[in-house]
Amino acid sequence: MNDLPDTQVFICTSPLLKYHHCVGEKYRWVEQHLGPQFVERIILTRDKTVVLGDLLIDDKDTVRGQEETPSWEHILFTCCHNRHLVLPPTRRRLLSWSDNWREILDSKRGAAQRE
């Protein structure tokens, strides 16, 4: 994902409010599982709606914040706590990282080129 042409990938994450080890653990997890290059691409925020982007892949089914209509399209990443949710036809889901995430990126690129 780090070497995709015309694509910048960032990790946008919200730390838990009452757990002081959360931020350090997030950084360690990213470094261990995604590599040190992604540590430089972490965006810590309590409000993901103010972060500019094309896509937000997130396991929360609803992402709320200051912006009512964020710049990004929310893709629901399937986890045990949201697997049961039925999405409206206008929403998309990524079943796992083994799923075809490239297709989602390509469809977004195609839509941007048509605009």
Order of alpha helices (4+ residues) and beta strands (2+ residues): beta-alpha-alpha-beta-beta-beta-beta-alpha
